[in-house]
């Protein structure tokens, strides 16, 4: 039989373990930040691979930042597809404001979709998880095609049954923006995002790329400073809580934030407008895992790119299991590692970064061994 002292000790130990677990789950863990040596290695790697900015936040504070090759603290750089994450977070704000739910059908709002057997079934979640089955638009042509407008995204044809095929492109995000604007009636997507999320965080986004109708290119048109993108990442890392330095108030529930990182049915490396851990080893994650899709160029192209990749075939153990990222052309990166209290920004030239690999950059920053030269 245990003594009272032993029982008290056991209870204390259990309480301490539970507290530690909760701290990890809620993103308040005090895991050690990277060392100066690790940060310097990451900067050296970024410099060799067309990088212009590297910023590291630990527990909400900027602990390291470095700029090179034209980057700077006030330099807003195009995020390319890193812009997509704003659409997901704005949609969560609309859920908070009871304008919609993630599992309702888009056709409830975009009523043009009701007459189409396939499009009428698409949910908000499936649209943002890129498994709506709708033609996604050309991912390399801005708004989805030459002179494309938001109406082109709304009018896109259904190609397959929803929830089966991962298809990367701008139309799903532009269609989401159109849906939100109809719900808001008198407020634009830009204005709503600013009011609901950006202004409380004291950060700004410049929608530098526009569609032919003058509306923002929601899938790739945002420009931001490294510090502002890092602040946005810290807000997400904290589960919807404004960073302490600018307010420490809750804007979104943690349960809502976590919906962004539920793996989609058709691609376990993609959530809802955010990439998940598995994407760090993909040579071209935008092609998706649809190897079973026949009679397309996707399967052989994906296989060829994977064969040419110098990256690992499995995710290294030193990459935290809860890593998520917003990612865009030029290897623009916003990494969030909640369990380690880390938010990391890497920015570079939009047409550069071909030699950059996520695993090698993260190895430099997180591992005890240096990456190989690109």
N, C-alpha and C positions, 0 to 999 in steps of 0.2 A: 504494500500500500504506500502511495506517495505521501510525503510530508506536505504540509501547507506551503512551505517555502518552495518545494519542488514544483507544486501545482502552480504557484504564482509565477515561477520562472518559465514553466511551460506555456502558460497563458500569455506571458509577455512575449515569448519567442514567436508564438503563433500570431499574435497581434502585429508584431513587427513584420513577419513574412507577408501577412495579408496587406499591410500598409504598403510594403514594397511592391507587391503585385499590382495594387491599385494605382500606385504612382506610375508604373510602367504602362498600364492600360490607358490611363488618362493623359499620358504624355508629359508627366511632371517628373520623370526620372532624372537623376543627376549623374547619368553616365558620363564618363570622362570625355572631354572634347579631343579632337585630333591634336597632336603635338605640333609645334612650330616646324619640326623637320618634316612631318607628314604633309602639312599645308604647303611648305616650300616645294615638296615633290609634286604635289598636285598642280601648283602654279607652273612649275617647269614643264610638266606634261601638257597643260593647257596652252602654254606659250608655243610649244612645238607643234600644236595641232590647231592653230589659227584662233586661239582663245583671246579674248579681250578683257574679261572680268571673271574673277573667282571670289565668291563671298561665302563665309561660313558663319552661321548663327548657332549658338549653343545655349539652350534654355532661354531663348528669347533675346540674347545679346549678341551683337556682332563681335566675334572674337578674332576673326581674320578677314581681310579683304585686300585684293591686289588688282591693279589695272595695268594693261599693257596694250600696245599696238592700236592706240586710238581710243581705248575704253576710258571711262572716268565716272566719278560718283554721280554726276549730273547727266550723263550720257544715256538717253533713252534708246534702247535697241529693239528692233523688231523681234518679237518672240516667235514668229511663224506659228506652227501648230501648238506651241505652248499656250496660245490664246484660247484654245478650246476649253481649258479648265475653268475659265471665267464663266462659260455658258453653263457648265454643270453646277457651279456654286450659285449663280443667279437663279437657276431652276430650283435649288434648295430653298433659296429665299422666298420664292413664289409658293413653295409648299408650306413654309413657315407662315406666310401671309394668307394661307388657305385659298389660294387662287387655283390650285390644282393638286393632284396627287401623282406620285411616280408611276403608279400602276393603272392610272386611267388611260383611256384611249385618246390619242392625239386628235382623232376625228371628232371628238367632243368639241374641240375648239377650231381646228382647221376643217370646217364642215365639207370642203371640197373632197375630202378623203372618204366620206361616207359611202359614196357610190361605187368605190373600188373594193372588190371583195378582199384583196390582200391588204391594201393600205388602211382599210377601216379597222383592222385588228391590231395595228401597231400601238404599243403603249409608249408613254413618255420615257420610261426606263430603257426600253428596247431601242428607241431612237438615239439616246445618248450613249448607249452601249455599242452602237454601230452594228446592230443585228436586226435592223428593221426590215431588211429585205428590199429596201428601196434603192434605186440607183443613187450612189453617193456623190456623184459629180467628180470631175477629174481633179485629183488631189494636187496636181502640179500646176493648176491654172487659176489660182486665186479663188474666185467665187464659184468655181465649178465648170467654167467654160468661157470662151471669148464673149465679152459683153453680157455675161450672166447677171441676173438680178435675184433678189429674194424670191420673186414669183417663180423663177425657174426651179428653185429648191422645193417650193410648195407643189409644183406641177410634176416633179420627177416621177417616173414610172416605177411600179413595183416589179422587181425582177424575180423574187423568190419568196417563199413563205417566211414570215417573221420568226426570229429566234433560231435560225439555222445557220446562216452564213454571215461571217464578219466581213464588212466592206467599209474601208476607210476612205473618207472624203469630206468635203465641206458641207454638202447639202443637209445632212442631219442636224448640224449645229445652226445653220441658217434657218432651217425650218423650225427649230426650237425657239430661236429668237423671234420669228414671226408669230409663233404660238403665244409667246409671252406678251408681245405687243398687243395682240388682240385681247388678251385678258386684262391688260393694263388700260386699254382703250385710249387714254390721252397722254400716255407716257412712253417714251422710246425705250428700247432695250438699254442703250447707253445711259440714259438718265436714271433708269431703275437700278442698274448695276452700281452706279455712282452713289445713289441715295441709300441703297440697301446694304452695300458692302464696302465700297472703296472709301467714301467720305468718313465713316466711323473709324476706318483704319488709318486715315490721314495719308492716303496714297492716291496716285493718279495713273490712269491708263490713257494713252493717246492711240486712237484707232486710226492708224496711219494709212492702212490699205482699205479701199472702199470698193463696193460693187458698182455695177453700171448705173444703178438707181440712186447712188449716193449713200446708201446704207453701209454700215461697217461690215468688213469681211470677218465675221465672227470666228471663223476657223483658223485664221492666220494673220489678222491685221493689226494686232495690238503691239504697242511699243511701250517699254517700261525701263526704269533704272533697275540696277541689280538690287539696291537696297529696298526699293518698293516691292519688287517681286519676292524678295526674301521676307518682307513683312507679311505679304499675302500668304506665303508658305507657312510662316509661323502661326498665323491665324488658323490655317487648316490643321497644322500639327497639334494645336491646342484644342482641337475638336470644336471649333466655332467660337472660341473666346478671343477677343481682341487682345493683342500682346500687351503686357503690363505697362510697357513704356508709353503706350498711347491710349490707355483707357481701362483695360482689364475687365471689360463687360462682355457678356455673352450675346452673340448675334444669332447663332444657329445652335441647335442641340447637337451633342456629340453623336447621337444615334442617326441624325440626318447626315452629318459629315461622313460617317462610316458607310453610308449607302454608295458613296463615290467609289469605294474600293471593294465592292462585292464583285468577284470575277463574273464576266458575262458568260452566258451559256455557250457561246460559240468561240470564245477566245479567253482562256484562263489568264492571259497576260494583260488583259484590258478590263477596266472597271466601267465607270460611268463618266466619261470624258477625261479620265486619268489612266496612265500606264501603271502596271503593277511590276513587282520584282522580276518576273520572268522575262520582261521585255529588255532587260539589261544585257542579255546574251544574244538577242536576235540581231542578225545583220540588217534586216529590213522588217521590223515589227509591223509596219503598216500593211504588209501583205497578208498578215494573219496566219493562222494555223490550218487553213482549209485545204489540206493536202488531199482530202477525199473528193474535192470538187473536180469533176472530169471535164474534158473538152474546153479547157481554158489555158491561158499562158501562165496562170498564177503558180501552179505546182512546179513546172520546170524552172521558172525564174527564181522562185523561192529556194529551190534546192541548189541552184547554181550560186546564188548569193551566199547561202550558208556554207557551201564548200569553200568559197573564196574568203570567208571571214576568218580572222585570226583569233577570234574570241573563243571562250570555253564552250563546251557542249552542255554543261550544267551550271547552274548559278553557284558561284563560290560561297562557301559557308560564312565567310567574313562579311558578306553583304547581308544586312539585317533582313529578317523575314518580313518585316512590316514596311520595307522601303516602297515608296510610291513616287511617281514623277510626272511632271508636265514636261513635254519634250517637243522640239521643233527643228526645222531645217537650220543648218549651220551649227547643229548640235547645241542649240539653246536648251538648257536643262534647269529644272527646279526639282531637286531631290528633297524628300521629306522622310526622315527616319525617326519616328516617334519614340521608339524604345531607347534611342540614344540621345534624344533631345536635340537632334540636328536638323537644320535646314541649310541646304547648300545650293548656291546659284552658280552656274557656269554660262557665260555669254560669249559669243564670238561672231565673226563675220558671217553674214547670211549665206554666202556662196562658198564658205570654207568648211573646215572641219571634217573633210573626207577621211582623214587618218584617225580621227578621234573615236575611241571606244569607251563606252560606259564602264566596263569592267576594269579597264586599265586606269582610268581616272579615279574610280572609287578605290582601287587597290592602292594607289598612291596616297589617298587620303585616309583610308581606314585600316590598311594592312601594315604589317611590320616589314614587308618586302616591297621594293620598288618595282614599278611596271617596266616592261621592255620598251625600248624606243619604238615609235611608230615608223 
